[in-house]
Amino acid sequence: PDASNERIKMGDDDDLQLYHDGSNSIINHDGTGVLEVNSTSGVEVQYGGSTKLASTTSGISVTGDINVSGDITDGSTTLQIGATDGIIATQGFSIAIGVALG
């Protein structure tokens, strides 16, 4: 059989599927509830063999750039990204910026 057409299907309505489309590996969750990844030792997302996102005991760690198209908020404070004139607007917290002069 053609492996690109094979799918691992789970759930009453096959609402969780794992498959390869010939170019990409895909996890498709199209059911009720949320898709959870549980681990007692952490979770990592890698790109090209390099960890870019990792769970930590206090939250997450990101290596590399974060591209944001909207605001970052925790429900009570907001960091507005993409503000005009190169200004980053903050509400409820501050940003420390360090510059190394050499």
C-alpha positions as CSV (number, residue, x, y, z in Angstrom):
1,P,0.0,0.0,0.0
2,D,1.0,3.6,-0.5
3,A,2.2,4.8,2.9
4,S,1.2,8.4,2.1
5,N,-2.4,7.3,2.1
6,E,-2.2,5.4,5.4
7,R,-3.7,7.1,8.6
8,I,-3.8,6.1,12.2
9,K,-7.4,6.9,13.2
10,M,-8.7,7.0,16.8
11,G,-11.9,8.0,18.4
12,D,-15.5,7.1,17.8
13,D,-15.6,9.3,14.6
14,D,-11.9,9.0,13.7
15,D,-11.6,12.5,15.1
16,L,-7.9,12.0,16.0
17,Q,-5.6,11.1,13.0
18,L,-1.9,10.8,12.6
19,Y,-0.6,10.6,9.0
20,H,2.0,11.7,6.5
21,D,0.8,13.5,3.3
22,G,4.0,12.8,1.3
23,S,5.7,16.0,2.5
24,N,4.5,16.7,6.1
25,S,3.7,14.7,9.2
26,I,0.3,15.8,10.5
27,I,-1.6,15.3,13.7
28,N,-5.3,16.2,13.0
29,H,-7.6,16.7,16.0
30,D,-11.2,17.4,14.9
31,G,-13.2,16.4,17.8
32,T,-14.6,17.7,21.1
33,G,-12.2,18.7,23.9
34,V,-8.6,19.7,23.5
35,L,-5.5,18.0,22.2
36,E,-3.2,17.4,25.2
37,V,0.4,16.3,25.3
38,N,1.3,15.0,28.7
39,S,4.8,14.2,29.9
40,T,6.4,13.9,33.3
41,S,9.8,14.9,31.9
42,G,8.8,17.8,29.7
43,V,7.9,18.4,26.0
44,E,10.1,19.8,23.3
45,V,9.3,21.1,19.8
46,Q,12.3,20.9,17.5
47,Y,13.1,22.3,14.1
48,G,16.0,20.9,12.2
49,G,17.2,19.0,15.2
50,S,17.3,22.1,17.4
51,T,14.9,22.7,20.3
52,K,12.8,25.8,19.7
53,L,10.1,25.5,22.3
54,A,10.4,23.5,25.6
55,S,8.2,23.1,28.6
56,T,9.9,23.9,31.9
57,T,8.8,23.5,35.5
58,S,7.8,27.2,35.5
59,G,6.3,27.6,32.0
60,I,8.0,27.5,28.6
61,S,11.4,28.4,27.1
62,V,11.7,29.7,23.6
63,T,14.9,29.7,21.6
64,G,15.0,32.0,18.5
65,D,12.6,34.7,17.3
66,I,9.0,35.0,18.2
67,N,6.8,36.6,15.5
68,V,3.6,38.0,16.9
69,S,0.7,39.5,14.8
70,G,-1.3,40.7,17.8
71,D,-1.1,41.6,21.5
72,I,0.4,39.4,24.2
73,T,-1.9,39.2,27.2
74,D,-2.4,37.2,30.4
75,G,-5.9,38.4,30.9
76,S,-5.0,41.4,33.1
77,T,-1.9,42.9,31.5
78,T,-1.3,43.5,27.8
79,L,1.9,44.0,25.7
80,Q,0.8,45.6,22.4
81,I,3.1,44.5,19.6
82,G,3.2,46.4,16.3
83,A,2.5,49.8,17.7
84,T,3.2,52.8,15.5
85,D,6.4,54.8,15.4
86,G,8.5,51.9,16.8
87,I,6.9,52.2,20.2
88,I,5.9,49.1,22.2
89,A,3.0,50.0,24.5
90,T,2.7,48.2,27.8
91,Q,-0.1,48.1,30.3
92,G,0.5,46.6,33.8
93,F,4.2,45.6,33.4
94,S,7.5,47.0,32.3
95,I,10.2,45.9,29.8
96,A,13.9,46.0,30.6
97,I,16.1,46.4,27.6
98,G,19.9,45.9,27.9
99,V,22.4,47.3,25.3
100,A,26.0,46.1,25.2
101,L,28.4,48.8,24.1
102,G,31.7,47.5,22.8
